[in-house]
Amino acid sequence: MIQSPSSIQSPNPVFARHETFHPRFGWLKKGFDQAEKDDRIFLAEDAPVRLGVGKNMVRSLRYWCQAFKILEGDRPLDPIRLTPLLSLNF
């Protein structure tokens, strides 16, 4: 059956692990710097205080650092590690 243009639904954007926050200025550097000091920063109870962001923003900051390949960690409970490329450049 051929669908008419009016019956085709446009895709809806889906927000997932970034908690609907776009990457903010300074987040990538902040995430890198803090993960370099403590690879479990995003799992710490005081992460919002240490990172200077809200609780949901901690998850978002972690997501964006992983999405931009600044940090790597496969599962949410894994400690964060610097990617090899960044270890060489910083």
KALIN-V138172 format. One record per residue. N is the residue number from 1. SS is DSSP state (A for helix, B for strand, O for the rest). Layout:
# KALIN-V138172
[[N & SS] [N & SS]]
This chain:
# KALIN-V138172
[[1 & O] [2 & O] [3 & O] [4 & O] [5 & A] [6 & A] [7 & A] [8 & O] [9 & O] [10 & O] [11 & O] [12 & O] [13 & O] [14 & O] [15 & O] [16 & O] [17 & O] [18 & O] [19 & O] [20 & O] [21 & O] [22 & O] [23 & O] [24 & O] [25 & O] [26 & O] [27 & A] [28 & A] [29 & A] [30 & A] [31 & A] [32 & A] [33 & A] [34 & A] [35 & A] [36 & A] [37 & A] [38 & O] [39 & O] [40 & O] [41 & A] [42 & A] [43 & A] [44 & O] [45 & O] [46 & O] [47 & A] [48 & A] [49 & A] [50 & A] [51 & A] [52 & O] [53 & O] [54 & O] [55 & A] [56 & A] [57 & A] [58 & A] [59 & A] [60 & A] [61 & A] [62 & A] [63 & A] [64 & A] [65 & A] [66 & A] [67 & A] [68 & O] [69 & O] [70 & O] [71 & B] [72 & B] [73 & O] [74 & O] [75 & O] [76 & O] [77 & O] [78 & O] [79 & O] [80 & O] [81 & B] [82 & B] [83 & O] [84 & A] [85 & A] [86 & A] [87 & A] [88 & A] [89 & A] [90 & O]]
